[in-house]
Amino acid sequence: MRGDGTVRRLLGRAFALLTLLILGAGLAEMVTVLIQQRVVHQLSTHVQPLQIANAHLRGVLADAQRSLRGYLLSGDGQLLDGYHVARSEYALAVVDVQDLATAQERAVVTEQVTNAGQWWELAERQRQAPPRSQAAAEYVAEGKPLFQAFAAANQDLDQSLAARAAALQNRSSRLGWLTVTTVGALTVIATAMAVATARGADRWITAPLGRLVEVLDRQRAGDHAARADPGDGPLEIRAVADAVNVRADEVDRARAADQVVARQRSEVRELGYRIRGHLVVEDAIREAVHGLAGTLGADHVLIRMVSTGVPPAVSLHDEHLAGGPLEDLAACDITWLRSGDVWATDDPAPAGDVRPTEQERRAWRAVGDGPVLTVAVSGGEECIGALTLMRDGGPAWTPVETRLAEVVAADLGRGVHHARLYEHEQHLVVRLQELDTAKTDFMSTVSHELRTPLTSISGYLELMLDAEAGELSDPQRRMLEVISRNTRRLRELIEDMLILSKIESGAFRISKRDAELAGLIDTALTAIEPVAAKASVGLHTEVTGPLSLRADPEQIDRVLINLLSNAVKFTPAEGTVTVRAHPDGDELVLMVADTGIGIPTAEQEALFARFFRASNAIHQAIPGTGLGLAIVRTIIDNHGGTITVDSTERVGTTVTVRLPIG
Amino acid sequence: MTVVLVADDDADIRDLVSFKLEQAGLEVIPVEDGQAALEQARARQPTLAVLDVSMPGLSGIDVCRMLRADPATAGMLIIMLTARVQEQDVEGGFSAGADDYVTKPFSPRELVSRIQALLSRTRA
């Protein structure tokens, strides 16, 4: 692993090398092209033209020699013309050769031209010699070496030129091969370099990056302990890995802090439940004190309550008070706090103008110079206490802790409020129970105490009316009968009151058992029959179907008796009372209909109220206690049934009772 | 002559019952509390006793129970007078051994007819 490398250096080196190789290849190619161009140029513009010119020169001179020799040997003038043509061409050919010759060839060319000039000199003399003569033959013989000397020089030049052309071509060819080889080698090296760079980049850059990405993925997937290797890869990736780790550490710290806050929140919530669960004010306060010390890490917790009935101050441990460090603070009054107030030392965002008293500040300083937090405990709109948290040192109260303390204070306020309500309610319940008992006792006593004098009154009345104490005059008898009637009425009133009181107080528990309504109706009709007969009221029944139900037969009997006696009582002579009963779904319907005086519409609502008596009944002096229907209504309610009244004045009244079968 | 013990702490009722019973031809021993009722019952051995349930000291039910427990008085006829309509009073009276009971306020006529019914039933 190349630990000290950076991506920039690594890639820089690799690309610089590649660039150099490519440049080298290009340069080699270019040099080769230039050199080959020069070779071609030399061949095409100098060597080859010179070869051609040289060959032409030799050809011209050869033509001249051949023509002259032919003329001399044959005398053919036509051949001499050929000689002249060649001679005129020769001058041009010599110029061509000389023009093309470079310093290198000049010596050979000069030699050649000199040799040629010697031959031409002899040739001019030959030409003038008679053809086919001895002289001519001698000239030919003499001219031959001269021509051969020229031809040799010419051939020398030609060979030299051919050698040069071959050398040039050879060089060009060699250079071509060299270039191909060089460029090929460079290409191979460059390719290898590129592959190596790619592999290196993959190994040094991509792989560490991949591992980094993997770490990030793991962190994202919830593996908070995952960390990047800070020594992995080049400098830049190591820097990124470091940054990733730093960030992960920060996230960890933030998460840890969040967890602390979440734990505190949950503890505070639990504490709130516990505080509000207490039914005794003092227990709620003690719960708050101990819970706060643990949850928020307070060294001193003091709760001061302004209300009476609870200890004025409760602290974390009793040694804090009465001679302890919080003694002075516990004695400070808290009127400087209003409902909802919060005061903390170094509060970054103080709410409102909460100003602790000088006395209070002195008391804090006496405890220590740690941070102080005081929250008002509110009961409804008023401040009923103060919750003070102190640390002997250490960090100031954070906004979160302040908020949590407020939550606890609110719970405490509610808890105290609830506990007070509960205590109050307990008092009320006890009082109500006492009242209820007193009422029952009273009713029982009244009933008993009233019965005894009533016994004397009605007993002696009976004796007098029976003339046991002597005969009575008619006015005396009428008067005694009035007394007797009212005595009876008084007795009924006492009975009904007692019954109603008992039913309402629950002394008459409903004892439900299987009952048969039809039988109860028969019994009640039998009981009421004498009264009805006396009042000349006809009794009718329309009872259908099975009428079994779960009910208290004695109470249902009372309902029937009360309804029937009412119906008979309020029905004038020759009227009728009809009892109807039938099942209807899971209910039994019982109707008692009369053709009586009815109840005025305006008074029907009050019908079931105690001591209610219809105005028309009072006017007609029909006796009654006004408790009968109240008793009926209570019994029906106790059975889960309903009762309704449908009445028209001077036409009649129908009372409908619906009782559940079950 | 048939002797009847009448025990009631209320003098008016005691007089009322006594008067009505004497009118019916019975000999009456009126007493005003349970203790006296017990003593007179043992001393005079009446045929029948009319006992008020609620009397100071020994109640009518106590007296009834004691009379029934004593072989000398166990066969005596006993009618209870009760001012209470509570079932437990009535049941208490019967469980103590009363032969009948009459609820206050009662009709003197009805009381006499109940007493005569009881007497005739035992004689028969």
Interface residues (C-beta under 8 A of the other chain):
Chain A: S444 S447 H448 R451 T452 L454 T455 S456 I457 S458 G459 Y460 E462 L463 D466 E468 R491 E495 L498
Chain B: D10 D12 I13 L16 V17 F19 K20 Q23 S54 A83 R84 V85 Q86 K104 P105 F106 S107 P108 R109
